[in-house]
Amino acid sequence: MKQTVDFLAECEALSAVLDPLGGDDLARPTQFKGWRIEDVIVHLYFWNLQADHSIFRPDEFSKTIADILPDIQQRGMRPVENERITLRGAALVKTWRDHYGDFCARLDGIDPKMRVKWAGPDMSVRSSITARQMETWAHGHEVFDCLGQSRVDTDRIENIVILGVNTFGWSHMVQGFDVPDQRPYLKLTAPSGHIWEYGDVDMENAVIGSAVSFAQVVTQARNVADTDLQMSGDIARRWMETAQCFAGGKEPPPNQGARYVQQG
């Protein structure tokens, strides 16, 4: 399954930037809601485990989700994750690495179309692993930004772009908007230079720019005003100003200028 290969590569890219970090570095706050770098790893590891269990231990997954969802709604995600994942520092990073490697190895031979339960609607295994890549890539931005490093993206972000396209309706519904009948035309330049197009050509209702920028906007890693995306038409503009490709409640995008690669 291509998505497994891409998810593993995304994890390895983040892992590589963590290699030289010590405990003090892992405790550095990021630009994302004050999360520390190790908070990012706790979050990724916790939900990787849930994705693993949804496929290979569905009864255990269902029990865990039934236990934690009311708690998350009452107290928020960070306290619940931190109570369930108590490792910190180098031990946390190693355990996260060991798990994603083992998880990806066990996915070999799994039917990508198999349905699995999730915290939201059921989904296919392919969609589940795409979501794990998206989360790793999106939250990875916080780490790269905090460390002052610009990441090198590849065309594996196509999975995230497609997820962004497919959640056009969800992005509107979660924000409380009616879903428009007409979707904008997308013309995006991939990291390789290839052009990815989605929808019928309509320059009066369009989003044009880099695929990386589009992925950053739909995952709320960047405010659209801080990217190269050009929008025409009210539908395209509102979508990019409020896009949210991930599940959960309504989340506002970062303010303009709030997310960037730090210097020094």
Summary of the structure (lengths in Angstrom):
residues: 264
radius of gyration: 18.2
end to end distance: 39.6
largest distance: 52.2
contacts: 799
relative contact order: 0.13
helix: 55%
strand: 9%
